[in-house]
Amino acid sequence: MTDAEIRAVQLLGEAWNAVLDCVPDGQSQREACAAIHQVQHLVMAQSAIRANPDLFRSPLPSTLKGDLS
């Protein structure tokens, strides 16, 4: 992982600590935790993508090509 990716994951951990102060216990906390973990996984996946570009960066199927903006 790059320094920026490591820092992003660390900041998301800090965000979780802040969320605990303002989100009530129970389902809301579980949902917040899942959301933060999802973003952490997205950041961490970048190193896997760089290590295996042929596996993770395949061309888009023709049905998805076009203006993606």
Residue pairs with C-beta under 8 A, 6 or more apart in sequence:
1 9
1 44
1 46
1 47
2 46
2 47
5 43
5 44
5 46
5 47
8 43
9 40
9 43
9 44
12 36
12 39
12 40
12 43
13 36
13 40
15 36
16 32
16 33
16 36
19 29
19 32
19 36
20 29
23 29
23 32
45 56
48 56
49 56
49 57
